[in-house]
Amino acid sequence: MVLFNGDRSIETVRAFDIDGDGILEIIPNTPGMPQAFYKLVIDSHGKGTGKFKKFILMDKPSGHGLGFGDINGDGKVDIVAPGKEGLYLFGNLRRK
């Protein structure tokens, strides 16, 4: 199964539960491409379907590297990613 098929290489890949639902999302660092993550599609029984949905975090080209940590002090892990215009902070998407 190919999740990402672009004209650039993937520098690194991380798996992290971004939204707090207990299921890991896949977060590739693809310099020069928009920063995105992939979420497993779940069926009506709560089981993975083997398919993933892509979510774009930043529609501008990302840079090299990807970081995770509680940057804003709310107790939830955030994503930090460099881009052409500077360093971007993506606050955690958890609902709880």
Secondary structure, 3 states (H helix, E strand, C coil): CCCCCCCCCCCEEEEECCCCCCCCEEEEECCCCEEEEEEEEECCCCCEEEEEEEEEEEEEEECCCCEEECCCCCCCCEEEEEECCEEEEECCCCCC
